Amino acid sequence: MTRLTLKRALLGAAAGLSLSLGAPAMAADHRDAPTIDDYSAIDINDVYMFRMPADCQPGQQGCKLVVALSTQAIADPQFGSSYHFQENAIYQLSFTTTATGFPTVTASPTTTINFKFGPFAGGKQFFSMAFVGGQQTDGLQTTQGTSAATHLDPFINPVGNINVFAGPREDPFFFDLVGFNRTIGSNPTANLFTGVDAFKGKNINAIVIEMPIETVFPVTANCMTPVTPADPLTFSRCGVWATTYLADVGNPNNLTQVDRMGNPAVNTALIPGPRKDEFNSKQPGGDFQFVPDILAQIVNLDHKFGTCPAAVNDAFVCNKNTPLLASVAVPDILRFASNAQDGHPNGKRLFDRTTDVLISLILQIPNFTDGTDVKEYCLPQPDKHGKVHHEEARKHPAVFPYLGPPLQLQGKEPFHLAEQSCP
């Protein structure tokens, strides 16, 4: 689709819309909507997707695909033993090889993996992993949090050629949320970023799965972005998104979708407050209905930051990045292109500065950075450009489940965070 056709399709969807949007509180997808705030154990924070080993190149044989789903936002290390997975819920990863963009937005799942957890009893919690319509594995074990000075060793569940982990890890997300909210709330707008990571010192619960790429993205699916696309908005038709469902009490077969996540910050930054719950309850294939909201929010934010004249209300005139933003956000899936390097929007690595990139595009502030530091994790450290070099990757092999170990408290009051070693 050409840019002109895309613009006409989007403007057609937005015709007649008039919105007054409140300022978003961008934080990936942590506590992004009113309803999900009541269900922290199934509140999806982030979805990560990358290939391993760390020096894996596009098209290289034998590489594994790692997908991580994080929940339980801003878990406090002082209460490490109290966080568990929701037992009357389903945590779902949906993979598609048939996603299309405008004007016929689709993202039907071609492979779906469900994770279902039993009750926490006797200091343990078990779960099952099921490929919908295929193999189911029961009796998998979670890793439990602890209030000790050292985290418990991660319990790795091998299922054939797949590794599965479920348990506490340090939240890899990093962002100056306080600075962002203060900046958005200022009038006139001032740069009030502090460089302090609001998620430093916090843990999350994570489900991490490592598997052969062909398990969900077979070679025949042609998960490739054209090397020289006629339109720079062309993306691979393959991708992933996460969804959580809550069962009714007394009727475990009656499930209600409560949250979903593809790209970071789409709901929190580009969907207005009154529609956030509705957005979470839908599937990506229907995301075209939210295009008017996304366009209005882009204009609203650019007006706020003075990067668009107040009299201009056409997002495409206001912000030249609108086609790219709309194509990434609709449908809201995390894309996978087998012939491209990992790094958002092609998947999402733990150290990708996704919020910096999104703010740069949304607010038209080139090379923006909030000044926060990338966290330590169980992967070779990237250079200042976010790249992992072959020599570094071989010298420091990555350790599953790759996300850094949960933070633990040491000493007596006042406690301090103890150094933890991978895995």
N, C-alpha and C positions, 0 to 999 in steps of 0.2 A: 504494500500500500504506500502511495506517495504521501509526502507531508501534507500536501494540499487536501487530498482525500481524507486523511486522518483528521485534519483540522475541521473540515466540514462535518465529519461524523460526530466529533466531540462537541462542536458548537451546536449542532442539531439537538444533541441530548441535553445541552445546557439551556436551550431556548426558554425564555420566560422565567428562569429561576432567579430569585432574589433572596440572598442569605445574609444574615448578620452573624458572623462567626466569632466565637470566643477564642482567646488565645490558647493554643494547645500546650500540654505539658509533655514534651517529647522525652521518652525514656525507653527507646526500643519499643517493647510492648508490655513493659512492667505496669501492672495495675492501670490498664488503658481505658476501662469503661466501668460505669456504675455497677452493673450486675456482677461482673467477674471479681470485683473487689471483695465480695462475700465468699469467694471460693479460691483462696490463695493456692491450694494444692493443685488446682487444675487451671490456674491462671498462667497462660503461656507467656514467657518473657521473650525468648529468642529462638530462632532456628538457625543452625549452622550447617554448612555442607561444604566439604573439601575432600581432595584426594590425598591418599597416603601411599608411599612414604612422602616426606615433605618436599623432596626434590623430584617428585613425579612430574613428567612432562605430558602435555596434551597428546593423546593417542598412544601413550606408552602402555605396553602389555603388562598385566600382572598387578596393576595398581588397585587399591581398595578405595571404596567410597565411604566416607564417614559422615553420618548425619547425627546431630545432637539437638535435642529438644530440652529447653530449660523451663522450669516452673518454680513456684514458691518464691516469689520475689522478695528481695531484701531480707533473707533469713538471717537472724542474729546468732553469731557464734556462741553467745552465752546460753542459748537454748538449742544447741545443736542436736541433742538427742530427742527433741520433741517434734521434728518435722518428718512426716511420712507421706507416701503417695495415697491419693484418694482411693478407697476400696470399692466404692460404688460408681466407678467412672471408667471411661475408656480414653486412653491417650492414643491418638491415631496419627500415623504418617501416611500421606497420600502422594503417590508419585504419578506423574502423567508424562506420556510421550506424544500427546495429541493437542497440546495447548496452541491456541491461535489468539491473535490480537484483534484489532479493529478491522472491519466493523462487526464481525461475528465473534465475540469474545467467548472462548470455550476453554475449559481445563478439566476434562473428565479424568478421574483416576483410572490408571491402567494397572497399578499395583498398590495395594493398601496393606499396611501392617498395623495391627491393633495390639496394644499393651494393656493388660487388665490385672489389677493388683488385688490381692486378698487382704484380710484384716491384719493389723499389726498385733502379734501375739507372741508371748514368750521371747520377746526381744528380737523377733525376726519378722520379715514380711516377704512373701513370695508372690510371684507374678507369672503370667503366661504371655507368650508372644505368638500371634497368629497371623499368617498371611491369608487375608480374606479369600475364601474359596480354595485354600490350599492347606499347607502344613501348619499345625499348631504344636507348640512346645510348652508344657506345663512345668511347674516346679522350679522355675528360675528364681534366684535369690537376690534381694536388694542388699546394698551396703548401708549400714545404719550410721547415723550421726552419733557423735559422742561429745561429752563435756570435758573429756580428758585433754591433756596438753598436746597429744598427738592423734591424728586421725587414724581410723581403722584402715587396713589395707583394702583396696577396692576388690569386691567380689566380681570376678570376670566370668560370665556365663558363655561358654563356647557351644554353639549350635551348628554342627557341621563346619562349614567354612565361614561362619558368621560369629562375631563377638558381640555380646550385649552387656551393658552395664546400666544399673539404675541406682542412684544414690546421691549423696551430697557432694558438691564441688564448689570451689570459689566462683562467684559470678564473674565471667570473663568480660561482661559488658562494661564499658567505661564511657562516662559522659558527665559534663558539668551541668547537671540538671538545675541546680540552684541558680547558677549564672544565667542559664537560658531563660528560666521563668522570670528572673528579675529584669532581664533585658526586654523580654516581651511585655512585661508589666510597666515598664518605664514610659513616661510621657513628658517631654518628647523622648524618643527612643535613644537610649545610651547603651554603649557596650559595657555590660556589667559582668562579663564572664570572669570567673575567678581562677580557672584552671584546676579546680578541686573536683575529683571524681566522686560523684554522689553515691556510687556503688562500691567504693573502696571499703574493705572490711566486711563485706556482706557475702553470704553464701546463697546457693540455690539448690534445688533438686534437679538432677539431669537424667535423661535417658539417652544413652549413646549407643549407636549401632554401627559396626564396621563390617562391610560385606563386599564381595566382588561387585564391580560396577554393573556387570551384566544382570545381576539379580533384579534390578529395578529399571535399568536403562540398557536393554539389549542392543547389540551392534546394529541389528536390523531396524531399530527405531530411528536411526539417523539423527542423533542428538547433536547436530552441528549448526553453527552459525555460518552462513556463506562467507568465504574468505574475502570476497570483494562484493559486498551486498549492494544492490541497486539503491536501497534505502538504508541509511545508517541505523534506523530503528529496528531492523530485522534482528530477532532473537531466536535462539533455539526453541523448539516446541516442547522440550523436556524440562521438568522441574518438580519441586516438592512443596508441600505445605503441611502444617500440623493443625490438628483439631482436637478439642477435648469435649467429651460428652458426660453428662451426669444422669444417672439412672434415678427414676422415681423410687421413693421408699416403698418397699413391698412389691414393686414390679420392675425387676432388673432389665426387662426387655423394652421398657419404655424409656428411650434416651432423649435427652434435650441437649442440643449443641450449645455450649456456653462460651467457647473461645476458639479463635483460629489465628494463624500467623503464617505469613510468607516472608515478605520483605520487612526489614526493620522500619518502624515509625510510620507506616502507612496509616494505620488506624489513629495513632496518637497525634500525628501531625497534620494529616490531610482529610480526616473525617470529622465533621462537627459533632460536638457533644451529644445533641439529641439523637444522632443516628449511630453512635458507637456500638450500642448493644445490638442494634439491627445488623450492623456490618459483621459483628462477631457471630451472628446466628446464620449467616449465609455461606454459600460455597463460592469459590473464586470464579466459577463459570458464569455467575450472575453479576459480576462486579461492574458491568457497564452501567447499571443503574446508579452507581455512586460517582460517575464521572462529573456530573454537574457540581457536586459537593467539592470534589478535588480541585476543579477549575476555580471555583469561588474562593476556596481556601488559599490557593496560590496567589490570587489577586489580593485578597485580604492581607496576607502576610507581607507581600511586596509593598502595598500601600503603607503598612505599619512601619516598614524599614526605609521608606523613601526611595526604593529602587524602582518604583513605577509611579508615573503621574497620577494624582488623585482622580483625574477625569477619565482615566483609561480603565475600562472594566472587562476588556477582552484579554483573557489569560495569554493568548498567543502573541498579542501585541505587547502586553505587559512584560512577559518573561519568555525569552527565546528558548529556555530549557523545558518549556511546557510539554512538547512532544515526547521528549525523553522521559520526563517524570511520569507522564500518563502511561507510557508504554511499559515502564517498570512496575507501576502500581496496579495496572489493569490488564489481565487478571493478576491478583496479588499472590504470585507464586515465586519461589526462589528458583531461578533458572539454572539449568545445567547444560553447558556446551562442551562437548568432548574435545573439540579442536581448539579450545581457547584456554588460557591460563586461568587458574582459580583466582578468585578475588571478586567481591561484589561489584556489579550485579550478577557475575557468573558464580553462583554459590555465595558463601560467606565464610571467610576464615576468622579465627578467633581474634586476630590482630588487625582486621580491616577497620579503618576509621570511617565507618559507614555514616555516622551522624555528621561528621565533618563534610563528607561529600554531599549528603542530602541538604544540609543547610546551605552549602555553596550554591547548589542548584536552585533550591526553593527561594532563597533570599537574594540570589544573584550577587554573592560575595565571593569573588574568586579566591581560591587557596585558603578558605576559612579553616581555622582550627580552634577548638575550645581549650587547648593547652593541656589536656589530661594525658596521663601516661598509660601506655599499654601495660596490662598486667602480665605477671609471670605465669607461665603455663607449661604443660608437659610436651612442648614442641621446641625445635631449634628456634632460637631468637631471630627475628627478622632485622634487617638493617633499617636505617632511618626512613627508607622509602617503602618499608613493609615487605621487602623481598627476602626470601630465604635462599641462601646460596648452597650449591651442591656440596661444597666442602664442609660447610657448617652442618648440613643435614646428615652427612655421613659421620661426622665427628660426634654429634649429639643425637643419636637416634631417638625418634619420638616414642612415647610410652602411652599405650591405651589405658584409660579412656581420654587422654589428650587434654581435657580441661584440667586446670590446676586443682590440687587437693583442697578440701574445705579448710577454711581458716579455723584455727583453734586458739583458745586462750591459755596463757601460761602465767605462773606466779600467783601472788596474792593481790588482793585489791590495792591499788588499781591494776587490773589485768592488762596484759599487753599481748598482741598477736604474735604467736610463735612461728618461726620459720618452719615450713613443711617441705618435705621432699617428695618428688614424683615417684610412683604414681599415686 
